[in-house]
């Protein structure tokens, strides 16, 4: 039996894995970009074009979770409807419904039921217990042909405690290769981002380096997998929308792999570019080999232009202003009504978040004792270009309209704050944007306490697909708006 595994990297976190004469497509993003239509769409980086007609037909699709850089309806539309889509037990129901509407069969399995494709077995393990709440529905595939080498894909979450325990007690072998996701998404210094704390003197950049990324990926993540021979980097593979700086820092995985291999000798690190195929041999004495497939082509011109723009930005960033991702609402009266309906619900749900717990436990801030107003929501470019400012009153669990001030004054009064565009917040409430889009491209925050205590993480919990399946369903309808469902399977 040939127990080799071939992993073809298709960009960002998409892989085509072949073994035992069968193929599994993991989290297919096959088009040049992903995300909701419009200015929120993200171009895959490095830029590449996939000839889906020449791509070997998969026998199964594995969907690890629902985030739009993994779940992409236009890419699924390129596949034969007879290919089943396998996923874990916690995938939000609107995701399954959207896939079924497209004409596919969705099969849910847990870690006790491996997907069997001839001699190729794929087990979907639950994410590790320390995984943050917006990723805790992730499943992590482990692939193996017969008793050959195993490949563990530690996608977007802490490695599965269940898998690590099985490796530790010997019921599963140490994987020959681990695939780890680089989700650092570090922007250049001075670039506005929701991950940057606006309060002066906090949120330093010393920890946001390539060394920190490698330490987290290769030492923290892989520490329990002592004996793994090879590691493949993926993730961080997109251009953030409306950004002038081009790719994220530390997303050049060939360069990151070369640095890692020069700094340690525990395992060999691979940083594949789209179209590269890693062959994991049956014998542990043989090395992993790398070649290219002919149906994936790097867009050299666009890559060069983007890298030139990236270098120019780093040399002279200048002043950067965020821009909205959504268009202004056509019906302003209806938009204001929707906003007024939403704010009481937002205020109530905020109480149970890290922001709410910390906000209710403090009593003094910069100007002295705190009253009931503990956070502020600032919506830019409201009707007539007006800035709308709402203070969160913890005695009523509601947001109340207050006089708009400058940002610095607001930071001096409120220990927590979020600033985004009025039209983007409305688009979020209408399913035209997701919270990840707004936080990733057009939002700024300040906060005391830990990063997890900020309003951006509170909003992840309040508006994520797991908490608001109704908004998720609307966004999937928008994502599928240009797809014509075939009458018969292709």
C-alpha positions as CSV (number, residue, x, y, z in Angstrom):
1,X,0.0,0.0,0.0
2,X,1.3,3.5,-0.9
3,X,0.9,5.5,2.3
4,X,2.3,8.8,1.1
5,X,0.3,12.0,1.5
6,X,0.5,14.9,-0.9
7,X,-0.5,18.3,0.3
8,X,-1.1,21.0,-2.4
9,X,-1.2,24.5,-1.0
10,X,-3.8,26.6,-2.7
11,X,-3.4,29.8,-0.8
12,X,-4.3,31.2,2.7
13,X,-5.6,28.1,4.4
14,X,-6.9,26.0,1.5
15,X,-5.3,22.5,0.9
16,X,-5.9,19.7,-1.5
17,X,-4.7,16.5,0.2
18,X,-4.2,13.3,-1.7
19,X,-3.5,9.8,-0.4
20,X,-4.4,6.2,-1.1
21,X,-5.9,7.3,-4.5
22,X,-8.4,9.7,-2.9
23,X,-8.4,13.5,-2.5
24,X,-9.8,15.8,0.2
25,X,-10.3,19.5,-0.4
26,X,-10.0,21.5,2.9
27,X,-11.7,24.9,3.3
28,X,-11.9,25.7,-0.4
29,X,-11.2,29.3,-1.5
30,X,-10.6,28.8,-5.2
31,X,-11.3,32.3,-6.6
32,X,-9.0,35.3,-6.5
33,X,-10.7,36.8,-3.5
34,X,-13.2,35.9,-0.7
35,X,-15.6,37.6,1.6
36,X,-18.9,39.4,1.1
37,X,-19.3,41.3,-2.2
38,X,-18.0,44.9,-2.3
39,X,-15.3,46.7,-0.5
40,X,-15.1,44.1,2.2
41,X,-13.8,41.4,-0.2
42,X,-10.2,40.3,0.5
43,X,-7.8,39.4,-2.2
44,X,-5.8,36.2,-1.6
45,X,-2.1,36.7,-1.0
46,X,0.2,35.8,-2.6
47,X,-2.1,36.4,-5.5
48,X,-2.8,33.4,-7.6
49,X,-5.2,32.0,-10.1
50,X,-6.6,28.4,-9.8
51,X,-7.8,26.6,-12.9
52,X,-10.7,24.8,-11.2
53,X,-11.4,22.8,-14.3
54,X,-7.9,21.3,-14.3
55,X,-7.8,20.8,-10.5
56,X,-8.1,17.1,-9.7
57,X,-11.7,16.3,-8.6
58,X,-11.9,15.9,-4.8
59,X,-13.8,13.0,-3.3
60,X,-14.7,15.0,-0.3
61,X,-14.7,18.6,1.0
62,X,-13.9,19.2,4.6
63,X,-15.2,22.5,6.1
64,X,-13.4,23.2,9.4
65,X,-15.7,26.2,10.4
66,X,-17.9,29.0,9.2
67,X,-15.6,32.0,8.9
68,X,-15.6,33.4,5.4
69,X,-12.0,32.8,4.7
70,X,-12.8,29.1,5.0
71,X,-16.4,28.9,3.9
72,X,-16.8,30.5,0.5
73,X,-20.0,29.7,-1.5
74,X,-18.7,31.0,-4.9
75,X,-15.8,28.5,-4.6
76,X,-18.1,25.7,-3.6
77,X,-20.1,26.6,-6.7
78,X,-17.1,25.6,-8.8
79,X,-17.3,22.0,-7.6
80,X,-19.3,18.9,-8.5
81,X,-22.5,18.8,-6.4
82,X,-22.0,15.1,-5.9
83,X,-18.9,15.7,-3.7
84,X,-20.1,15.6,-0.1
85,X,-19.2,18.4,2.3
86,X,-18.0,17.0,5.7
87,X,-17.9,19.1,8.8
88,X,-18.1,18.9,12.6
89,X,-21.1,18.9,14.9
90,X,-21.0,22.6,15.9
91,X,-21.1,24.3,12.5
92,X,-23.9,27.0,12.7
93,X,-27.1,25.8,11.1
94,X,-27.3,28.7,8.6
95,X,-24.0,27.6,7.1
96,X,-25.3,24.1,6.5
97,X,-28.6,25.5,5.1
98,X,-26.7,27.7,2.6
99,X,-24.6,24.8,1.4
100,X,-27.6,22.6,1.0
101,X,-29.4,25.4,-1.0
102,X,-26.4,25.3,-3.3
103,X,-27.1,21.6,-4.1
104,X,-24.6,19.8,-1.8
105,X,-25.0,17.2,0.8
106,X,-23.6,18.1,4.2
107,X,-22.5,15.3,6.5
108,X,-21.7,16.1,10.2
109,X,-19.4,13.8,12.1
110,X,-17.6,14.0,15.4
111,X,-14.2,12.7,16.4
112,X,-15.4,9.2,16.9
113,X,-16.4,8.7,13.3
114,X,-13.5,9.0,10.8
115,X,-14.2,9.9,7.2
116,X,-13.1,6.8,5.2
117,X,-12.2,7.2,1.6
118,X,-10.7,3.8,0.7
119,X,-7.5,3.6,2.8
120,X,-7.5,7.4,3.5
121,X,-8.9,8.2,6.9
122,X,-9.7,11.7,8.0
123,X,-10.6,12.4,11.6
124,X,-12.1,15.8,12.6
125,X,-11.0,16.7,16.1
126,X,-12.6,19.4,18.2
127,X,-10.6,22.5,19.0
128,X,-8.6,22.8,22.2
129,X,-10.3,24.0,25.3
130,X,-8.2,27.2,25.5
131,X,-9.5,28.3,22.1
132,X,-11.2,31.7,22.1
133,X,-14.9,31.7,21.8
134,X,-15.1,32.8,18.2
135,X,-13.1,29.8,17.0
136,X,-14.3,27.1,19.4
137,X,-16.5,25.4,16.7
138,X,-13.4,24.7,14.6
139,X,-12.6,21.1,13.8
140,X,-9.0,20.1,13.1
141,X,-8.4,17.3,10.5
142,X,-5.9,14.5,10.9
143,X,-5.2,12.6,7.7
144,X,-3.5,9.2,7.3
145,X,-3.4,6.4,4.8
146,X,-3.4,3.0,6.5
147,X,-0.6,2.9,9.0
148,X,1.4,5.5,7.2
149,X,2.5,8.9,8.3
150,X,-0.1,11.3,9.7
151,X,-0.7,14.9,9.0
152,X,-2.4,17.1,11.6
153,X,-4.0,20.4,10.4
154,X,-4.1,22.6,13.5
155,X,-6.3,25.2,11.8
156,X,-7.4,28.5,13.5
157,X,-7.5,27.2,17.1
158,X,-5.4,25.8,19.9
159,X,-4.5,22.2,19.1
160,X,-7.2,19.7,20.0
161,X,-6.7,18.5,23.6
162,X,-8.3,15.2,22.6
163,X,-5.9,14.6,19.8
164,X,-2.9,15.6,21.9
165,X,-4.1,13.2,24.6
166,X,-4.3,10.3,22.1
167,X,-0.8,11.1,20.8
168,X,0.5,11.2,24.4
169,X,-1.1,7.9,25.4
170,X,0.1,6.2,22.1
171,X,-3.3,5.5,20.6
172,X,-2.4,7.9,17.7
173,X,1.1,8.4,16.3
174,X,3.0,11.6,16.5
175,X,2.2,13.3,13.2
176,X,5.0,13.4,10.6
177,X,3.7,16.9,9.6
178,X,1.7,19.6,11.5
179,X,0.1,22.4,9.5
180,X,-0.2,25.5,11.6
181,X,-2.1,28.7,10.9
182,X,-0.4,32.1,11.1
183,X,-3.2,34.4,12.1
184,X,-1.1,37.2,13.4
185,X,-2.4,39.8,11.0
186,X,0.1,42.5,12.1
187,X,-0.2,45.9,10.5
188,X,2.7,48.4,10.2
189,X,3.3,50.7,13.1
190,X,1.0,53.7,13.0
191,X,-1.7,52.0,10.9
192,X,-5.2,52.3,12.4
193,X,-6.6,48.9,13.4
194,X,-9.1,47.5,15.9
195,X,-6.3,45.5,17.5
196,X,-4.4,48.7,18.4
197,X,-5.3,50.3,21.7
198,X,-5.7,54.0,21.2
199,X,-5.1,54.9,24.8
200,X,-1.7,56.7,25.1
201,X,1.1,54.6,26.6
202,X,-0.5,51.2,26.2
203,X,-0.6,48.6,23.4
204,X,3.1,48.7,22.7
205,X,4.6,47.0,19.6
206,X,7.5,45.0,21.2
207,X,5.5,41.8,21.2
208,X,4.3,42.2,17.6
209,X,7.3,40.9,15.8
210,X,8.2,38.0,13.5
211,X,10.1,36.4,16.4
212,X,6.9,36.5,18.5
213,X,4.9,34.9,15.7
214,X,7.4,32.1,15.2
215,X,7.6,31.5,19.0
216,X,3.8,31.2,19.2
217,X,3.4,29.0,16.1
218,X,6.4,26.7,16.5
219,X,7.0,26.5,20.2
220,X,3.8,27.2,22.0
221,X,1.5,25.4,19.5
222,X,3.8,22.5,18.8
223,X,5.2,21.9,22.3
224,X,2.8,19.0,23.1
225,X,3.7,17.3,19.7
226,X,7.3,16.4,20.6
227,X,8.8,14.4,17.8
228,X,6.9,16.0,14.9
229,X,9.3,16.1,11.9
230,X,7.9,18.7,9.6
231,X,5.8,21.8,10.0
232,X,3.9,23.7,7.2
233,X,2.9,27.4,7.6
234,X,-0.3,28.8,6.2
235,X,-2.7,31.6,7.0
236,X,-2.3,35.4,6.9
237,X,-2.8,35.0,3.2
238,X,-5.0,37.9,2.2
239,X,-4.8,41.6,1.7
240,X,-7.0,43.5,4.2
241,X,-9.7,45.6,2.4
242,X,-9.2,49.3,1.8
243,X,-5.7,49.1,3.3
244,X,-2.8,51.2,1.8
245,X,-0.1,49.0,3.3
246,X,-0.7,45.8,1.2
247,X,0.2,42.5,2.8
248,X,0.4,42.0,6.6
249,X,3.8,42.0,8.2
250,X,5.4,38.6,8.7
251,X,3.2,36.9,6.2
252,X,6.0,35.9,3.8
253,X,6.1,32.2,4.8
254,X,9.1,31.1,2.7
255,X,11.1,33.8,4.6
256,X,9.6,32.9,7.9
257,X,10.4,29.2,7.3
258,X,14.0,30.0,6.4
259,X,14.4,32.0,9.6
260,X,12.8,29.3,11.7
261,X,15.1,26.6,10.2
262,X,18.1,28.8,10.9
263,X,17.1,29.2,14.6
264,X,16.2,25.6,15.6
265,X,16.8,22.0,14.6
266,X,13.8,20.3,16.2
267,X,11.8,20.0,12.9
268,X,11.9,21.3,9.4
269,X,9.6,24.2,8.6
270,X,8.0,24.7,5.2
271,X,6.6,27.9,3.9
272,X,4.8,26.9,0.7
273,X,3.6,29.4,-1.9
274,X,0.3,28.7,-3.7
275,X,0.7,25.8,-6.1
276,X,3.4,24.1,-4.2
277,X,2.9,20.4,-3.4
278,X,4.5,18.8,-0.3
279,X,4.9,15.1,-0.5
280,X,5.1,13.3,2.9
281,X,6.9,10.0,2.3
282,X,5.9,6.7,3.7
283,X,9.4,6.2,5.3
284,X,10.4,8.5,8.2
285,X,13.9,8.3,6.9
286,X,13.0,10.1,3.8
287,X,12.6,13.9,3.5
288,X,9.5,15.8,2.5
289,X,9.8,16.8,-1.1
290,X,8.4,19.9,-2.8
291,X,7.2,20.4,-6.4
292,X,4.6,22.5,-8.2
293,X,1.3,21.7,-9.8
294,X,0.4,23.2,-13.2
295,X,-3.1,24.4,-12.5
296,X,-2.2,27.1,-10.0
297,X,-0.4,30.2,-11.3
298,X,1.1,33.1,-9.2
299,X,0.0,36.5,-10.5
300,X,3.6,37.9,-10.6
301,X,2.7,41.3,-11.9
302,X,0.1,42.0,-9.1
303,X,2.4,40.6,-6.5
304,X,5.3,42.8,-7.6
305,X,3.1,45.9,-7.7
306,X,1.8,45.2,-4.2
307,X,5.2,44.6,-2.7
308,X,6.4,47.9,-4.2
309,X,3.5,49.7,-2.6
310,X,4.2,47.9,0.6
311,X,7.8,49.0,0.7
312,X,6.8,52.6,-0.1
313,X,4.3,52.6,2.7
314,X,6.8,51.3,5.2
315,X,9.3,54.0,4.1
316,X,6.8,56.8,4.4
317,X,3.4,55.9,5.9
318,X,2.1,59.4,6.2
319,X,-1.3,60.0,7.8
320,X,-3.8,57.1,7.2
321,X,-7.5,57.6,7.5
322,X,-9.9,54.7,7.5
323,X,-12.7,54.6,5.0
324,X,-16.2,52.9,5.2
325,X,-16.8,49.4,3.7
326,X,-20.5,49.9,3.1
327,X,-22.5,52.5,1.1
328,X,-24.7,55.0,2.9
329,X,-28.2,53.7,3.6
330,X,-30.8,54.6,1.0
331,X,-33.5,55.1,3.6
332,X,-32.1,57.3,6.4
333,X,-35.3,57.2,8.5
334,X,-35.4,53.4,8.4
335,X,-31.7,53.2,9.2
336,X,-32.1,55.4,12.3
337,X,-35.1,53.2,13.4
338,X,-33.0,50.1,13.0
339,X,-30.2,51.6,15.1
340,X,-32.6,52.7,17.8
341,X,-34.0,49.2,18.0
342,X,-30.6,47.6,18.2
343,X,-28.9,49.7,20.8
344,X,-30.9,48.4,23.8
345,X,-30.1,44.8,22.9
346,X,-26.4,45.7,22.4
347,X,-26.4,47.3,25.9
348,X,-27.9,44.2,27.6
349,X,-25.6,41.7,25.9
350,X,-22.6,43.9,26.6
351,X,-23.1,43.3,30.4
352,X,-22.0,39.7,30.2
353,X,-18.8,40.3,28.1
354,X,-15.3,40.9,29.4
355,X,-15.9,44.6,28.8
356,X,-19.1,44.6,30.9
357,X,-17.6,42.7,33.8
358,X,-14.6,44.9,34.0
359,X,-16.6,48.1,33.4
360,X,-18.8,47.3,36.4
361,X,-15.9,46.5,38.7
362,X,-14.0,49.8,38.4
363,X,-14.9,53.0,40.1
364,X,-12.4,55.6,39.1
365,X,-10.9,56.6,35.7
366,X,-8.7,59.5,34.5
367,X,-10.9,62.3,35.7
368,X,-11.9,60.7,39.0
369,X,-15.0,58.7,40.2
370,X,-17.0,57.1,37.4
371,X,-20.7,57.5,37.0
372,X,-23.0,55.1,35.2
373,X,-21.6,55.8,31.8
374,X,-18.7,53.3,31.3
375,X,-18.3,53.0,27.5
376,X,-19.0,54.9,24.3
377,X,-20.0,54.0,20.8
378,X,-19.0,56.6,18.2
379,X,-20.6,56.3,14.7
380,X,-18.9,58.4,12.1
381,X,-20.5,59.9,9.0
382,X,-24.1,59.7,10.2
383,X,-27.0,61.5,8.6
384,X,-25.6,64.8,7.1
385,X,-22.1,63.7,8.0
386,X,-22.8,64.0,11.7
387,X,-20.9,62.1,14.3
388,X,-23.3,60.1,16.5
389,X,-22.1,59.4,20.1
390,X,-23.9,57.0,22.4
391,X,-22.8,56.3,26.0
392,X,-23.5,52.9,27.6
393,X,-25.3,53.4,30.9
394,X,-24.8,50.3,33.1
395,X,-27.8,51.2,35.4
396,X,-30.2,50.8,32.5
397,X,-28.1,48.4,30.3
398,X,-28.9,50.8,27.4
399,X,-27.0,53.2,25.1
400,X,-28.1,56.9,25.4
401,X,-27.4,59.6,22.9
402,X,-24.9,62.2,24.2
403,X,-23.3,65.2,22.8
404,X,-20.6,64.3,20.3
405,X,-17.0,65.3,21.4
406,X,-13.6,64.9,20.0
407,X,-11.9,61.5,20.3
408,X,-9.3,62.6,22.8
409,X,-12.1,64.0,25.1
410,X,-14.1,60.8,24.8
411,X,-11.0,58.8,25.7
412,X,-10.5,60.9,28.8
413,X,-14.1,60.3,29.9
414,X,-14.9,56.7,29.0
415,X,-12.6,53.8,29.8
416,X,-13.9,51.8,26.9
417,X,-14.7,53.1,23.4
418,X,-15.3,52.0,19.8
419,X,-15.4,54.1,16.7
420,X,-16.7,52.9,13.4
421,X,-18.7,54.2,10.4
422,X,-22.4,54.6,10.8
423,X,-23.1,52.9,7.5
424,X,-20.8,50.0,8.4
425,X,-22.7,49.3,11.7
426,X,-26.0,49.4,9.8
427,X,-24.6,47.0,7.2
428,X,-23.6,44.7,10.0
429,X,-27.2,44.7,11.3
430,X,-28.5,44.0,7.8
431,X,-26.1,41.1,7.0
432,X,-24.3,43.1,4.3
433,X,-21.1,43.0,6.4
434,X,-20.0,40.7,9.2
435,X,-18.4,41.8,12.4
436,X,-15.0,40.5,11.2
437,X,-15.2,42.8,8.2
438,X,-15.8,45.9,10.3
439,X,-13.2,45.0,13.0
440,X,-10.7,44.0,10.4
441,X,-10.9,47.1,8.1
442,X,-12.8,50.1,9.5
443,X,-12.9,50.2,13.3
444,X,-10.7,51.6,16.1
445,X,-11.0,51.0,19.9
446,X,-9.5,51.9,23.2
447,X,-9.8,50.1,26.5
448,X,-8.3,49.5,29.9
449,X,-7.4,45.9,31.0
450,X,-6.5,43.0,28.7
451,X,-7.0,42.9,25.0
452,X,-9.9,40.5,25.6
453,X,-11.6,43.2,27.6
454,X,-11.9,45.6,24.7
455,X,-15.1,46.4,22.8
456,X,-13.9,44.7,19.7
457,X,-13.8,41.3,21.4
458,X,-17.2,42.0,23.0
459,X,-18.6,42.7,19.5
460,X,-17.1,39.5,18.3
461,X,-19.1,37.7,20.9
462,X,-22.3,39.7,20.4
463,X,-22.4,39.6,16.6
464,X,-20.5,36.5,15.6
465,X,-22.3,33.8,13.6
466,X,-22.7,31.6,16.7
467,X,-24.6,34.4,18.5
468,X,-26.5,35.9,15.6
469,X,-27.4,33.2,13.2
470,X,-30.0,35.5,11.7
471,X,-27.4,38.0,10.6
472,X,-25.2,35.2,9.4
473,X,-28.0,33.8,7.2
474,X,-28.6,37.2,5.6
475,X,-24.9,37.5,4.9
476,X,-24.8,34.1,3.2
477,X,-27.8,35.2,1.0
478,X,-25.8,38.2,0.0
479,X,-22.7,36.1,-0.7
480,X,-24.7,33.7,-2.9
481,X,-26.6,36.4,-4.7
482,X,-24.7,35.9,-8.0
483,X,-24.9,32.1,-8.0
484,X,-27.4,30.2,-10.1
485,X,-28.1,26.8,-8.5
486,X,-28.0,24.1,-11.2
487,X,-31.1,22.0,-11.8
488,X,-29.1,18.8,-11.7
489,X,-25.7,17.8,-10.1
490,X,-22.8,18.7,-12.3
